[in-house]
Amino acid sequence: MVNSNIRRGLLTILIFSSFGYGDEPLNLLLQRLGQEDAYYKKTVDESAGIVQVYTREDLDRMQAHTLKDVLKSIRFVSYEEGILGEAILATAGAFNPLSAMYRLYIDGHEVSSPIFGSAMYQFAEMDLGFVDHIEVYQGGNAIAFGNEPGMMTIRVYSKDPRREGGSTLSVRGDSLGGGSASLCLTGVDEEESYLAYLSGDLTRRDKVEAHGRSYSKDRNSMTFYGKYERTKRFRFVAAHFQNKKDAFLGIGMHQTPEGPNEITWRHSFVDLSWQLPYRTVFELSADYSRHRMQLDDPGGIRFPSPSFLFTHFDGEYAEEVYKASLKGDYDHRNGSLRWGVEGIEKRYSILHAYYDSVNLTDPEGPDRLSILSAYGEESWHLTPSDLLIGTLKVDHLRDNDRRDDTEHSLRLGWIHLFSINSSFKLFYNRTYLYPGFGYTSSYLKFAQGNPELESEHFQNVMGEWKYETGRSTLKIGVLRQEKNHAIVIDPQRKIYVNSPRHFSAGKVYLDYSYAFTPEHRIELEYYRGWFLQDLSAKSPLSGGYLRLYDTFGSWELYQELIYRQGYTFSLPSPIGTGSIEIHDGWDYTVALQWHPRHDLTLSLKGENLLNSTLRSPVFGLGATPVIDRKITLGVEYFF
Amino acid sequence: MRTIGLFLLVPWLAFALPQPVHASPQGSTLEKRIMSKILRALTPHRQRVRVYYYGGSTPAGLRNNDAILLTSQLADADVVVLGSTPPRTLLRKIRQPILVLEYGMLRHVSRAVGAYFWQKGRPNIIMIRSRLSRAGIRLPAEFDRYIENTLW
């Protein structure tokens, strides 16, 4: 209970706006209710780490249509795209394309990829039409979230049917010829509620013209998300995501794709959870995904394995994840105890892999991994204003090709409330990232899998001081990260290996928001990262944003200017070595909404208006924009 | 898989135990203050508004609210609050101003003067000018931004 008091205190500081307590005007009461009773207040876990929340109001005002609209401005992260048009989230200065450090949860269910370790390849452009809010935990999240540990956890929560008040139909079209349509149905009664969301999207991207060719990242996608809840005791979620996208440069030696050059993903999951006695929750889930790559390049394609030259590749892969977990929490006199046990089974298989006419379907290396985990987290209220947190998680991992491993994660935290206006958080986190099948087996890639790979080990310390003065909030934070056994590509052998080097980096940030009036708000953020060794930056070391929220009657205006520092990218790549100069990126977005009636919203959004947006280094093309310059018009009808 | 199966047994045993009854959500102070403001505006001569409520469990804004006295007798009420559409027989008996708690009910209950409801994650208020005039209600100035001429 004491623990919940300090959490409540922190939550009050988080968004509380003090515009007077007397006979407040009705509009302020409504605004405060919208903030204080917002859905995220029920899900956000302030003791779980350093958290940034994108509230429902934020996402609506930003007109965030896909997760990319949020990822592009997350602190310490730069959104980039690779040679297949795939999303790459690079942490300040680093280059970590296959990293499992980014974890994505939808309504508490982790969507992951056994091959890549992280589901960001597939979900980075996930439709947000069914989403209420997004929480981003950085610097080592709570181990008690379960599943495998990560360094940054993005928790997405679907809309609460009880707060929707009806259903919505929306249609959008943009200046590049893209468009989307979605339907979100909700229903509630005393005992039950449901949400059903269906959307279709045609994303048209600016073509990149080079070498007398036109390279495309166009994408078609479909999303279904269904949620059924019964009196908070039982919840069933079923979801299906699929997209088919052009594979941009392809994987040919001379980047001369012709004919089919596309990647198709399908990911489905079901998740059932029951609230049991003694505040325990039992959860069962199953994920199934398939992805197919059809890549043609008459100029020839060559990989480390198989090593022969081919011009046509058609491969289809299946991934399965099954999970059962039991978790609970228990309040005692001085705090609370969270506990959990879980079992995860991951599988991967090659359905077919034609290298021209040769079909190689037997994966080398492991294709099955079982993980059994147990964890406990104690939150101890040392004084009325000091909360100590200690977490330990032990994982036993066994795959079908190599030895067993036992890994553990440890997390220590201290939260101090100086006053109702000011708080401080400090976390120490020691964890690991187990290599996915993409590193350890013969999944198609530019480097050969290595079944002998060890886990990457991380240690970090992150602190944040927050000061709130009613209309303004100031946050200053620092992060120090250490990494051992980093997985890198051996440039000679073209095989994944554990690096003998020790990597360490530091990061600082400053985040400030000020509400001039309830209708006008400004947010600023700046971060800077640096290496503690002599390393060159392979992604922006610093960045930030400026956001302006304005309301004029039934009009809502949102402006966002994102900054990412320039750098020189140099790295041996699969198609050669060299360097690419990336200039400072400035991405300016304006989003305007008009609510002429309560059941109708018209929207207009302009992206990359300065035409100097964030860019990725792509060998063969140079600095390539990741955000297109376009205007999107939308209409949403509520019924 | 066998070991994972063992993990399943434990919760099934626990699941066989009796289920707890979940408490209804705590009433929000802000929700009470908003509800009081609306209902007092509809009956300006009353310090404590007598409310007849119809439709499922009583909303948090009406429960334990010092400004509101819930009554089970329609005839005793100053205002009627509807959480769901009532039968025609009940509707015909209502002579008091009606506030509905769903936007869609404004269409079905033609005598409802306004609605207080959650829509797309935000709390909203709508008052219909013509219906207020018909009921002889003049709202304070702070309601101006919530008054609409037409129900679309």
Contacts between the chains, C-beta under 8 A, distances in Angstrom:
chain1	res1	chain2	res2	distance
A	24	B	33	7.6
A	25	B	142	5.3
A	26	B	34	7.0
A	26	B	37	5.7
A	26	B	125	7.2
A	26	B	142	4.8
A	26	B	143	6.7
A	26	B	146	7.5
A	27	B	142	7.3
A	27	B	145	6.7
A	29	B	30	5.9
A	29	B	33	5.8
A	29	B	34	5.1
A	29	B	37	7.0
A	30	B	34	6.5
A	30	B	122	7.9
A	30	B	123	5.2
A	30	B	124	7.6
A	30	B	125	6.9
A	32	B	30	5.7
A	33	B	28	6.7
A	33	B	30	4.2
A	33	B	31	6.2
A	33	B	34	6.3
A	33	B	123	5.0
A	34	B	121	7.6
A	34	B	122	4.7
A	34	B	123	5.6
A	36	B	28	7.4
A	36	B	30	6.3
A	37	B	28	5.6
A	37	B	30	7.0
A	37	B	31	7.2
A	37	B	123	7.7
A	38	B	121	7.1
A	39	B	121	6.6
A	56	B	120	7.6
A	56	B	121	4.0
A	56	B	122	7.7
A	57	B	121	7.3
A	57	B	122	7.1
A	60	B	120	7.2
A	60	B	121	7.8
A	132	B	121	6.1
A	159	B	121	7.0
A	160	B	121	7.5
A	162	B	118	7.4
A	163	B	118	4.8
A	163	B	120	7.9
A	163	B	121	5.0
A	164	B	118	7.4
A	164	B	119	7.1
A	164	B	120	6.3
A	164	B	121	7.2
A	165	B	102	6.5
A	165	B	103	6.0
A	165	B	117	5.2
A	165	B	118	5.0
A	165	B	119	4.1
A	165	B	120	7.2
A	165	B	124	8.0
A	166	B	102	8.0
A	166	B	103	6.5
A	166	B	104	6.4
A	166	B	119	6.7
A	168	B	120	7.3
A	189	B	56	7.7
A	190	B	56	5.3
A	190	B	57	6.4
A	231	B	22	6.3
A	232	B	22	5.4
A	233	B	19	6.4
A	233	B	22	7.1
A	274	B	11	7.5
A	274	B	15	6.2
A	275	B	22	7.8
A	276	B	11	6.6
A	276	B	14	4.8
A	276	B	15	5.8
A	276	B	17	7.4
A	277	B	14	6.6
A	277	B	17	4.9
A	277	B	18	7.1
A	277	B	19	7.0
A	277	B	20	5.8
A	278	B	14	7.7
A	280	B	11	7.6
A	280	B	14	6.3
A	282	B	11	3.6
A	282	B	14	7.2
A	282	B	15	6.7
A	284	B	8	7.7
A	322	B	4	7.5
A	324	B	4	5.9
A	324	B	7	4.9
A	324	B	8	5.5
A	324	B	11	7.9
A	325	B	7	7.7
A	326	B	7	6.9
A	326	B	10	6.0
A	326	B	11	4.9
A	326	B	14	7.7
A	341	B	7	6.2
A	341	B	10	7.8
A	342	B	7	7.1
A	343	B	3	6.6
A	343	B	4	3.6
A	343	B	7	4.6
A	344	B	4	8.0
A	345	B	1	6.4
A	345	B	4	6.2
A	370	B	1	7.6
A	370	B	3	7.5
A	370	B	4	7.2
A	372	B	3	6.2
A	372	B	4	7.5
A	372	B	7	7.9
A	553	B	145	7.8
A	597	B	152	4.6
A	598	B	103	6.3
A	598	B	119	7.1
A	598	B	124	6.8
A	598	B	126	6.0
A	598	B	148	7.6
A	598	B	152	7.4
A	599	B	103	7.4
A	599	B	152	6.1
A	600	B	152	7.5
A	638	B	103	7.9
A	638	B	119	6.7
A	638	B	120	7.0
A	639	B	104	7.7
